[in-house]
Amino acid sequence: MHGDVGQFTNKEEIMINSFLKKNTDWAYEQEYRIVVSDEMLIKNPIKINLDEINEIIFGLMVEDNEKCMLIKLINNVFSNIDLYKVVRGEGKNAIERKKIT
């Protein structure tokens, strides 16, 4: 992942490198990222097979009030899903995930 946003020439490149690329330290993670505008989502809703989702991880920057609201919504949709939150660990890029109970 590129570290200096100033090296990019346009907003599209900044968006791509901010949201769609990840640091090689996290290469072992198997994740999918979907980034769409509100307009695009309204015109073309994304269809996801809910049976394929087995866990949701809330990142470091998710506010507690937003997390609580999302957990309530998730629990209304999923009967059996593991929820985790990310917390800082020791070291430069160290993070840990903790199960939300």
ChimeraX attribute file (.defattr): number of C-alpha atoms within 10 A of each C-alpha:
attribute: neighborCount
match mode: 1-to-1
recipient: residues
	/A:1	11
	/A:2	12
	/A:3	9
	/A:4	8
	/A:5	14
	/A:6	8
	/A:7	10
	/A:8	13
	/A:9	9
	/A:10	10
	/A:11	10
	/A:12	10
	/A:13	12
	/A:14	17
	/A:15	14
	/A:16	11
	/A:17	16
	/A:18	14
	/A:19	11
	/A:20	13
	/A:21	12
	/A:22	13
	/A:23	10
	/A:24	9
	/A:25	10
	/A:26	9
	/A:27	9
	/A:28	7
	/A:29	9
	/A:30	6
	/A:31	6
	/A:32	7
	/A:33	8
	/A:34	7
	/A:35	12
	/A:36	11
	/A:37	7
	/A:38	10
	/A:39	9
	/A:40	11
	/A:41	11
	/A:42	10
	/A:43	8
	/A:44	10
	/A:45	10
	/A:46	11
	/A:47	6
	/A:48	8
	/A:49	7
	/A:50	9
	/A:51	9
	/A:52	7
	/A:53	12
	/A:54	11
	/A:55	10
	/A:56	13
	/A:57	14
	/A:58	19
	/A:59	14
	/A:60	12
	/A:61	8
	/A:62	12
	/A:63	10
	/A:64	10
	/A:65	9
	/A:66	9
	/A:67	14
	/A:68	12
	/A:69	10
	/A:70	13
	/A:71	16
	/A:72	10
	/A:73	11
	/A:74	15
	/A:75	12
	/A:76	9
	/A:77	11
	/A:78	13
	/A:79	8
	/A:80	12
	/A:81	14
	/A:82	14
	/A:83	18
	/A:84	17
	/A:85	16
	/A:86	16
	/A:87	14
	/A:88	12
	/A:89	11
	/A:90	8
	/A:91	7
	/A:92	7
	/A:93	10
	/A:94	10
	/A:95	14
	/A:96	12
	/A:97	16
	/A:98	13
	/A:99	11
	/A:100	11
	/A:101	6
